[in-house]
């Protein structure tokens, strides 16, 4: 437990538990192949369903692929990645500026260092980026969608759901990673998984048991000081 989490213990056990989960969860980028019991997945879903949403609309819908369907999806995404440019339902960020670009670079360079990829090795970094479309070997992937009529606020609600899904998974010893990259090719997801055009594809969540021996799972991102994210007006 970090020093921040230790300091939080004065606020009570519920706060301490949440703080511990937030401080120890990480994006898993290498999974063991064994599928999870359905009861474990059901427990994660039941907990994440408590996510707050605008007007309690609960716009998130998950399509969970495992087994043969997941293998078809892996193959289709990798083939499409080699032949077409990304065309997500929701636009990517226009640009990363200032501190956001600095944090993005720190994250990327930290991961590459953990994997032994030298700065400037574009071929190796491209191979690592392509691992997104193998779901890093996860036995399960959830494609998260929102009703397209709800626009940006439906996607915002889905973001809150994704965070709670990953915290619930972590509390049960399940690794996960949120993947915007999986929204790159919505046509492939619709074709393989039968997702309707009335659903905006927000992102994916790959999940399963983490491979503890893989160096990617020893990498951790940093967080800015909380004060840098707040403006007080008294």
C-alpha positions, -999 to +999 in steps of 0.1 A: +000+000+000+013+034-009+019+062+017-012+080+004-033+049+010-018+046+045-027+081+053-063+074+041-068+048+069-079+075+093-110+080+072-124+046+079-123+010+064-146+017+034-124+047+022-093+026+029-106-003+008-114+020-021-081+038-019-062+005-019-080-007-050-074+026-068-037+026-058-030-010-068-051-014-100-031-013-132-037-018-170-030-055-176-011-061-209-005-098-207-031-124-197-032-161-189-054-180-214-077-198-189-113-184-190-129-170-159-158-187-142-191-172-153-199-165-116-169-142-114-179-123-145-215-120-132-202-106-099-182-079-118-212-070-139-235-068-110-212-044-091-204-022-121-241-019-128-244+004-097-225+031-117-241+065-115-255+079-148-273+110-160-310+106-153-302+070-143-303+061-180-276+034-176-267+036-213-239+011-213-244-022-230-217-049-232-211-075-258-187-101-242-168-123-265-149-154-254-138-187-269-143-192-307-160-159-311-131-140-296-107-159-318-127-148-349-127-112-336-089-112-331-083-125-366-107-100-382-093-070-364-057-079-372-066-084-408-085-051-410-057-032-392-033-041-419-057-030-447-077+001-435-073+033-415-092+036-382-127+050-384-142+051-349-178+060-341-166+086-316-137+109-328-103+105-313-088+135-294-079+162-319-045+166-303-026+161-270-013+195-258+011+206-230+010+185-199-014+160-215+012+153-242+039+150-216+019+124-196+011+105-227+048+103-237+058+094-201+033+065-202+045+052-236+082+055-228+077+038-194+059+009-210+085+005-238+113+006-212+097-022-192+095-042-224+131-034-235+120-013-265+145+014-272+133+050-279+130+055-316+125+018-324+093+023-344+091-012-357+091-027-321+067+000-308+043-008-337+044-045-329+035-036-293+007-013-304-007-042-326-010-063-294-041-042-287-059-062-315-049-095-299-065-082-267-031-090-251-041-127-250-071-121-227-097-149-226-125-124-226-133-090-241-162-067-234-172-042-262-188-012-245-215+006-264-240+035-258-273+044-275-261+067-303-289+092-296-273+100-262-242+114-278-213+125-257-231+122-224-239+086-230-201+080-236-193+099-204-216+075-185-199+046-202-165+059-190-177+058-154-190+023-159-157+011-174-138+025-144-161+007-120-159-025-140-121-025-137-122-018-100-147-046-094-125-069-114-094-059-095-111-066-062-116-102-074-080-106-086-090-102-122-068-081-145-082-058-171-074-030-195-096-004-211-089-002-249-100+027-270-081+010-299-107-017-301-132+010-313-110+018-343-129-006-366-166-005-357-176-023-389-156-053-379-171-054-344-206-050-358-201-078-383-185-103-359-205-095-328-239-084-342-238-049-327-265-026-342-259+007-359-281+023-332-252+017-307-221+039-306-190+018-299-171+035-270-142+011-262-133-024-252-123-040-219-100-070-222-100-091-190-089-123-173-062-135-150-030-115-154+003-132-164+025-122-134+057-131-152+052-108-182+073-076-179+044-054-192+026-062-160+053-047-139+050-013-154+030+013-135+019+048-145+022+079-122-005+103-111-003+141-109-007+159-076-044+163-069-040+200-065-030+203-102-065+192-112-085+216-090-093+253-091-108+266-058-132+296-059-140+307-023 
